[in-house]
Amino acid sequence: MYITDSNQLQTFIEKAASARVVAIDTEFLRERTYHPKLCLIQVGYEGGCAAIDPLALEDLSCLVDLLVNPDVTKVFHACSQDLEVIDHALGCHVHPVFDTQLAAAFLGHRMQMGYGALVEAYTGVHLPKAASLTDWSHRPLDEEQLEYAEDDVRYLPSIYQQMTDELVRLNRLGWVLPEMEDLADPARYRHDPRKAYLKLKRSGSLTRRQLSVAREVCAWRDLCAENRDIPRKWVLSDEVIVEICKLSPVSVDRLLKIRGMDHLSERDAQTVVEAVRRGRACPIEKTPRQERRPRPSADLESVMDLMYALVRLVSERSGVATQLIATRDDLHEFALDPASSRLSQSWRSELVGDLLKRLLDGQVGLTVKEGRVEIL
């Protein structure tokens, strides 16, 4: 069903809401804009699915009501970008959310499992990829495009049911649901311009004073790009900003001698110079620091290798993906202070944290039997 009419949308949403479990997906473009442009919203439930056209519909309030309905579970696959798009385009925080990609990592599948692989694993259906590079803003959409779009939600309700049944059987639903809450937290996809410098590439060599300049210039770039709805790099590239931070020009003439600045208007150039001056004038105690984790010693690296081998073994036995259980940073933090580590909390403590403590205390060890790692 392709919905471009308000009455048709209202009727469909009423049926979907009564299902209590709905699948959601979006199609969007973001190559030429700051915010992703929502082009299509797919909704599916046991009994039907539809592609809803936000470019043709002025009032999507009934859809918003569905997305925020606490009694209806919204099922996504790899939800982070979809939630960001919906948050900006519709102004709502989707809740509650169930992400099948995350759930799959608890059920013996690899981390970041693709949607096609998921559908094939749970339904045996092999999905085509013919429309994966479609310009979803172009109208009209043809039948093949709409079929492809609806396939993204057609199978998710039944997969959700299979997954929840399996999670209940394994007594892991209580592990998964808090992870879903964290994944759907708006703080993950809402941007603070004052923190934009933290994602500046090649900023590792900058001093604290230069980072202060980066904070001001990156904040201006973010606000400028958002106001003009263009990609950040169209305003200033990361490479140019790093060069600005190193040279710290306090006049427009000096600024414009930096390569890559010739497209700026005089007003923009003056604004960048003012940002540089603010960064340079920042009191030293308020300048940002590089977040550098201390490198583990050679001995600690060897201990972490042993810890990682144990985590791999637990992963193989439990079917929970290794990267989901623990990263190298997690192991480093645990080795230094187990009590404050997330591996000592919630399901991770139950699954691997206690074993890691015993390993570090010398109460358990690892050995090789018949070519396989085993716990002593």
Secondary structure as the mmCIF struct_conf table of DSSP 4:
data_model
#
loop_
_struct_conf.conf_type_id
_struct_conf.id
_struct_conf.beg_label_comp_id
_struct_conf.beg_label_asym_id
_struct_conf.beg_label_seq_id
_struct_conf.end_label_comp_id
_struct_conf.end_label_asym_id
_struct_conf.end_label_seq_id
STRN STRN1 TYR A 2 ILE A 3
BEND BEND1 ASP A 5 ASP A 5
HELX_RH_AL_P HELX_RH_AL_P1 SER A 6 ALA A 19
BEND BEND2 ARG A 20 ARG A 20
STRN STRN2 VAL A 21 LEU A 29
BEND BEND3 GLU A 31 HIS A 35
STRN STRN3 LYS A 37 TYR A 45
TURN_TY1_P TURN_TY1_P1 GLU A 46 GLY A 47
STRN STRN4 GLY A 48 ILE A 52
TURN_TY1_P TURN_TY1_P2 PRO A 54 ALA A 56
BEND BEND4 GLU A 58 GLU A 58
HELX_RH_AL_P HELX_RH_AL_P2 SER A 61 VAL A 68
TURN_TY1_P TURN_TY1_P3 PRO A 70 ASP A 71
BEND BEND5 VAL A 72 VAL A 72
STRN STRN5 THR A 73 PHE A 76
BEND BEND6 HIS A 77 ALA A 78
HELX_RH_AL_P HELX_RH_AL_P3 SER A 80 LEU A 90
BEND BEND7 PRO A 96 PRO A 96
STRN STRN6 VAL A 97 ASP A 99
HELX_RH_AL_P HELX_RH_AL_P4 THR A 100 ALA A 105
TURN_TY1_P TURN_TY1_P4 PHE A 106 GLY A 108
HELX_LH_PP_P HELX_LH_PP_P1 HIS A 109 ARG A 110
TURN_TY1_P TURN_TY1_P5 MET A 111 GLN A 112
HELX_RH_AL_P HELX_RH_AL_P5 TYR A 115 THR A 123
HELX_LH_PP_P HELX_LH_PP_P2 VAL A 125 PRO A 128
TURN_TY1_P TURN_TY1_P6 ALA A 130 LEU A 133
TURN_TY1_P TURN_TY1_P7 TRP A 136 SER A 137
BEND BEND8 HIS A 138 PRO A 140
HELX_RH_AL_P HELX_RH_AL_P6 GLU A 143 ARG A 154
BEND BEND9 TYR A 155 TYR A 155
HELX_RH_AL_P HELX_RH_AL_P7 LEU A 156 ARG A 169
TURN_TY1_P TURN_TY1_P8 LEU A 170 ASN A 171
HELX_RH_AL_P HELX_RH_AL_P8 LEU A 173 LEU A 183
TURN_TY1_P TURN_TY1_P9 ALA A 184 ALA A 184
HELX_RH_3T_P HELX_RH_3T_P1 PRO A 186 ARG A 188
TURN_TY1_P TURN_TY1_P10 TYR A 189 TYR A 189
HELX_RH_3T_P HELX_RH_3T_P2 PRO A 193 LYS A 199
TURN_TY1_P TURN_TY1_P11 LYS A 201 ARG A 202
TURN_TY1_P TURN_TY1_P12 GLY A 204 SER A 205
HELX_RH_AL_P HELX_RH_AL_P9 ARG A 208 ARG A 228
TURN_TY1_P TURN_TY1_P13 ASP A 229 ASP A 229
HELX_RH_AL_P HELX_RH_AL_P10 ARG A 232 VAL A 235
HELX_RH_AL_P HELX_RH_AL_P11 ASP A 238 LEU A 247
BEND BEND10 SER A 251 SER A 251
HELX_RH_AL_P HELX_RH_AL_P12 VAL A 252 LEU A 255
TURN_TY1_P TURN_TY1_P14 LEU A 256 LYS A 257
BEND BEND11 ILE A 258 ILE A 258
TURN_TY1_P TURN_TY1_P15 ARG A 259 GLY A 260
TURN_TY1_P TURN_TY1_P16 ASP A 262 HIS A 263
BEND BEND12 LEU A 264 LEU A 264
HELX_RH_AL_P HELX_RH_AL_P13 GLU A 266 ALA A 281
BEND BEND13 CYS A 282 CYS A 282
HELX_RH_3T_P HELX_RH_3T_P3 ILE A 284 LYS A 286
BEND BEND14 THR A 287 THR A 287
HELX_LH_PP_P HELX_LH_PP_P3 ARG A 293 SER A 297
HELX_RH_AL_P HELX_RH_AL_P14 ALA A 298 SER A 318
HELX_RH_AL_P HELX_RH_AL_P15 THR A 322 ILE A 325
HELX_RH_AL_P HELX_RH_AL_P16 ARG A 328 LEU A 336
HELX_RH_3T_P HELX_RH_3T_P4 PRO A 338 SER A 340
BEND BEND15 SER A 341 SER A 341
HELX_RH_3T_P HELX_RH_3T_P5 ARG A 342 SER A 344
BEND BEND16 GLN A 345 GLN A 345
HELX_RH_AL_P HELX_RH_AL_P17 SER A 346 ARG A 348
HELX_RH_PI_P HELX_RH_PI_P1 SER A 349 GLY A 353
HELX_RH_AL_P HELX_RH_AL_P18 ASP A 354 LEU A 360
TURN_TY1_P TURN_TY1_P17 ASP A 361 GLY A 362
BEND BEND17 GLN A 363 GLN A 363
STRN STRN7 LEU A 366 LYS A 369
TURN_TY1_P TURN_TY1_P18 GLU A 370 GLY A 371
STRN STRN8 ARG A 372 ILE A 375
#
